[in-house]
Amino acid sequence: LAALKVAPAAGHTLLSAGCAELFFTFVLVYTFLAVATTRPPASQLSKHSFHAALAIGACVTAGGFAAGGVSGGELNPAVAAGLAVDSLVESAASLVTLVMWELTGALLAGVVFRATHASEFSAAPVQK
């Protein structure tokens, strides 16, 4: 088997790969925060959030397909590091750069989530 390198795909720059990773990591983290960490509305009969797994899986799939041809579509620093282990010498510079883009996307998602879901951070009790 050929080693998987963490690097931009042929014909793409590290900047375009980083932007793809930032955007789709943002989408993934924001979706996770919005569906898996928020309080269910009072009108919801179940405490379970069954749509969370579908929404998160759809983001991983869409991000992987959309960014895969540009950056590899890792969307996760742990995945990128795991893939780079086999070809660490060739992937080291790209790995560090892409991980920084992914972490920036995740941080940005947290900031936007905090701004758009301010009520989730209030001390109001959850209605049952």
ABEGO torsion letter per residue (X at the ends): XBBBBBBBBBGBBAAAAAAAAAAAAAAAAAAAAAAAABBBBAABABABBAAAAAAAAAAAAAAAAAAAAAAGGAGBAAAAAAAAAAAAAAAAAAAAAAAAAAAAAAAAAAAAAAAAAAAAABABBBBX
